[in-house]
Amino acid sequence: MEEREPHKVTPELGPASPRSDLEREARAEEICSHLLIERWLSKRVYRDLLLDDELRAAVQRRVGMVGLELVESFTSDYFALRLKRSVEGDISFDWATNTRWSRGAVALLVVLWAKLILPRRLEPETPAGGQAPSEPAPAPTIGREQLYAEFGRKFGKTAFARYLGQLKSAGFVYEDRAGNLREGPLLDLLIDGVQMSQKLRDSVLWDLLDKGLGAVTEGSDDSAEEDDDFEG
C-alpha cells in the first residue's frame, strides 16, 4: 500500500484573519466530507483543524449526529473517524465485526499495534527541567519476513498474507518495496491505546492471540471460506 499524495484543500485562514461563523461551518462541512470519503486526514495539511478549537468542535458536532467521533493522538500525524463509544458498546474491536474481518485479521492487527505503536507509547517522557531530543525517534518498523517468522505459524502462510493485505488496504499499515512494515494512518487511532497498553503490560498478548485465533491452525489456510468462519 503506497502513501497517497495530499490532495488540494481550501487554504486555511491565518490567525490574523479569524473565520466568521458561516466560514467556519462551511469549512467544517468540507472537512467532514473529506473525512467520510478518505477515512483519514493529515494534520500537516489540515493545520486549522488542529489549531482552531471551534472548528474542531463544529466537526465533532456534525459527525456526532451520525454516531461517529473525530479522533486524534499526539503520537499520530492524522485525524480519523471512529464509532462513538455509546454506539460501539463495550465489545472490543466491534468495528472489525462491521467490516466482516475474521478474528485472525484482528489478532494480526493486535500484533502490529504491539510492534509499531506500543514502543512509542512506552518511551519515557522528558523529565521536568530536562531537554527534549532535537529530533523525534524514527518510527518503529518490522520486516514482513520477521513478522511471519515470529507469528506466521499461528495463522498459516496463505491466511497471514491475506490478513496483512486486508490491514494494508484498510490503512492500518504501510509496506515499502523492501517488505518493511510501518504504521498506517489508522493504526494509532482506531485502537483503544489505553486499554491495549494495559493488556500488553499484563503480558496477555499470547492469551489474546489464542482467543482471537481460535480454530486457526497451521495448514488450515487452504479453505477458501476461512475468512468469515469465526464466531464469538
N, C-alpha and C positions, 0 to 999 in steps of 0.2 A: 504494500500500500504506500503510494507516494504521497508526500505532503502536497496539498494543493496551494496554489498561489493565492494570497489575499485578494479578494475582489475589491472593486472600487466602491466606495461608500460616500455618502453625503459628507462633505467636510464638516468637522465639528467646529463649534464656535469657541473661541478662546475665552479666558477669564474676563477679558476686557469687554466682551460682548455677551452679556448674560442672555439666556433664552427667555422669551415670553412663554406663558403657559401653553399657548397654541403651538409654538415651535417645539416645545418640549414634548407635547403629546404627539405631534407629528413624527418627531424623532423616535419616540418610544414605539409607535406603531411600525415604523420602518425596521427597528431593531428586532421587534417580535417576529416580524415576517422572516427576516434573515435567520433567526434562531430556529424557527419551525422548519424552514427549508434546509438549512445547512447543519443543524444539530449542535454546532459549537461556533464560537466567535473568538477571535484573537484579541487579547487585551491591548496589544500594541496597536491594532487597527481601531478598536473601539475604546480609546482612552477616555472619551467623555462619559461612557457608561461606568468606567472605573472611578472617575473623579466627581461626577455630578450625582449627589445623593438623591436629589429629587427626580432625576431622570431614571435612576435605578429603581426607585420606589414606583414610578409610573409603569416601568416594565414589569416589575413584580406584581403589580395590581392587575395588569392585563392578562398575564399568563396564569395568575392565580384563579381567574374566573373560569378557566378550563382545567383546573386540577393540577397545574404544573407550578414549579418554582424555579427561579433563577438561582444557579449555584456557581460558586467560585471558591478558590482556595489560594492562600498566599504562596503555596508551592506550585501552583499551576499558572500557565500563561493564557488560559482560556476561560470563557464563560460557557455554560451549557444549561440545558433544561432537564429536570427530572420530575417524577411524580411527587406530589406533596405527601408528607408523612401520613396525613389523615386519609389520603386516597390509597397509598401503598399498604397501610396497615403495619402489622408487626412481623410480617413474613419477610425474612431476609431474601434479597435478590428477587423480589416479586416481579420487578420489571423484566427479569430474564424469562419468567414464565410467559409474560405478554409477548416476548419476541420469539417464543417457541424454542428456546435453547434447551438442549439436554443438560442434565446435571454434570456431565463430563465437561462440557464447554464452560460451565460456571466454575467448576473445580480448577480448570486451567487458568481461568481469569483470576482466581484467588492466588494461585501460584505466581502469576505475573505481577500482581499487585505487591506481593511479598518481596519479589525480586527487584522491582523497578521503583516502587513508591515508598515502601517501608524504610529503606536505608536513609532517605531524606528526612522522613519523619523522626528518625532516631538520632539525627545529627544533634550534637549538643548546642544549646543556644549560646550566643555571645555573652560572657559574664558581664555583670554590671561594671562599668568603667573600662571594660575590655575593648579591643579594637576588632571590628568586623573584618573578615577577609576581604582583600581588594577585589577578588573575582569569585563568583559563586562556583561551588564544586561542580564538575561535569555531571550531567545526568547519568544515572546508572544504566548500563546496557547488559544484555546477556545474549550469547550466541544461540541460534536455533539448535545447533547440534548439542551444545552444552545443556540446554533446557531438556532436550529429548533424552540425553544420557541420564539426567537426574530423575526425570518424571515420566518419560515416554512409555515405559513398560506398564505403567498404571492405566494407560489409555489404549495402547496398541498403535502401531505405526500409521495406519490409514486414518484412524479416528483422531490422532494427535494432529496430523496435517489439516484435517477438516476443521477441527475446533479452532486451531490457530488462524486458519483462513477466515472463519466467522468473526473472530475478535479483531482481526485486521480490518475487515470490511466495515465493522461497526464503529471503528475509530478508537478502539481501546489500546492498540499497539501499532507501531510502525516497524517495518523491516527494511533494511537497506540491501543493496545488491550483494554485500558480503555475508548476508544472513545474520546480521546483528539486530536484535530486537530492542526497542526503547519505547517509552510510554507514548501513547497517543493522547489526543486532547481529552478523552473521556475517562481515562483510567484513574485519574486522581479526583474526579468529580462525581461520578455516579456510584461509587462505593462508599459506604459509611466508614470513613477512615478511623474514627474513634473506636467504633465497635470492632472493626477488623484488627486494629492495632492491639486492642486488649486481648482478643482471641489468640493472636500470634505471640504476644508477651507470655501468655499462659501455656505456650507450647502445645497448642491443639491443632497445628496445621495438618498433621497426618490424620488425626481423627476427623477433621473437617473434610479432607480429601476422601477418606474411606466412606464417610456418609454420603458425600456428593457423588462418588463414582458408582457405588452400589454394585451392579452386576457387570461393570466394565472389567473385563479380564484380558490378559494377553491373548491375542489371537481372536478376540471376539469382534474385531472391527471389519470382518468380511461381510457382515449383514448389511444390506442396503437400507434396511429400515431401522437401523440402530439409533439414529439421531433423536427420534421422538418417542422412544420406548419407555423412558423413565417416568416414574410417578412418585409423588410424595415429596 
